[in-house]
Amino acid sequence: MGNEQLTHADDRLIEFALNVLGPRWTSSVLVELFCGKKRTTELLKALPGLSAKTLSERLRRLQELELISRTVYPEVPPKVEYELTDEGKKLLDALVVLRTLGQRCIASQAANKNGHE
C-alpha cells in the first residue's frame, strides 16, 4: 500500500467505491456484518433509526455488488441470513483507513473550533 501510485485513470474507480459506501447506513450495515451472520431483524435492532425499507435497499445493493450473500432457509416463517462474502471482507482495510481519516478530520475540526473561540 505504501508505494502504490494513483493516476487520473483511477478517479472513476475511487468515485465508484465511494458511491458504494457513501449512502447513509451502508457502512453501518457492513460493520455489523463484520461481526458475523445477521438476520434482518438483528440488523434492525442493532441499528436504531434504520428503517426496514432502507435496510432492504442497502442489502440488495451490497448483494448486487457481491459484497454480501443472502441465505434463505426453507422454514416457516422463512429464515434469511446475510453475511460478508470474501470480497466483502476485503473492505475491512478500507473501512479502517476511512475510520482513521474520520478521527483525524473530527480532531482537526475540534482543534480549529477551539482555536477560534
Summary of the structure (lengths in Angstrom):
residues: 117
radius of gyration: 17.5
end to end distance: 39.3
largest distance: 61.3
contacts: 274
relative contact order: 0.12
helix: 62%
strand: 12%
